[in-house]
Amino acid sequence: MASAAQRRSDRVSLTLLLEASGKDINEQEFTGPARTMQINRTGAVILLDRDLRPDQRIEIRRMAPLEAHRHTQVRIVGQFGLQKEGFVYGVEILEPQSDIWNIEFPPIAESEEAVARMLLECTYCRSREVVYLNELELRGFETTRGIARLCKTCGVPSTWTQAPHENEKKLALRTPRGRRAAETADEIPPGGDQRERTRLRMKTRLTACIREANSDDELAVCEDISPVGMCFRSKRRYDAGTKIDVAVPYSPEAANIFLPSSVVYSEEIPKAGLFRHGVEYRRPGLPEK
């Protein structure tokens, strides 16, 4: 989670319910609810109603019934803010073998030719993976809100959809489903071959979310997208050179992956009262400013 470190995996904005335990800044033992705001392979940003100090160690445990056996020790990297529900902390996982998130993160270098990045879930067994989509797969998702792909756990093709956020009401319903998902997988277009990835721009109407420091998130319309960037229309103007994070496809009800980006150009659309922006992704694996 250190800011100067190279990114080792995608950062996924996802709510997972946790139980945290340890000692607070006053050395008082506590056990209480917490939740993630963002996760990656080696850490997370969590919300917890306890005052803790940097380098302190606590234990977190998943609250979902099917994941309750997953727990690990984490180190408090630092306090990132304060919200009505509690303190926002960055944490580093100290026991990587615990697989606390039960999510497969592919090597980030594999994302260079991806048109989009999403956290997807097998609708049959509930396995979750960060998936890099090519153009044909993204077109299929745009049409059906899911894609067909081989599930390593099921051993057969199944339908994959965006992984939803957790809340108490839904936890009891998050159980593996029957074979219906795998049986209907052929209704969703599969991914294309390598030649499809060389196409420069894919026209689309997907919803994007634009995130800028010290500003509220803004929903925008993505006009086209490619492995190196995207173009979107929005009510707000972002000057060329502005550093932003973008998530596309975006859903407020599911996990989203925000990519560090830079605005390349900005132009006004007077008749619509909007602005069109061209964005270039800041390549993964480079040190973050």
Secondary structure, 3 states (H helix, E strand, C coil): CCCCCECCCCCEECCCEEEEEEECCCCCEEEEEEEEEEEECCEEEEEECCCCCCCCEEEEEECCHHHCCCEEEEEEEEEEEEECCEEEEEEEECCHHHCCCCEECCCHHHHCCCCEEEEEEECCCCCEEEEEECHHHHHHHHHHCCEEEECCCCCCEEEEEECECCCHHHHCCCCCCCCHHHHCHHHCCCCCCHHHHHCCCEECCCEEEEECCCCCCEEEEEEEEECCEEEEEECCCCCCCCEEEEECCCCCCECEECEEEEEEEEEEECCCCEEEEEEEECCCCCECC
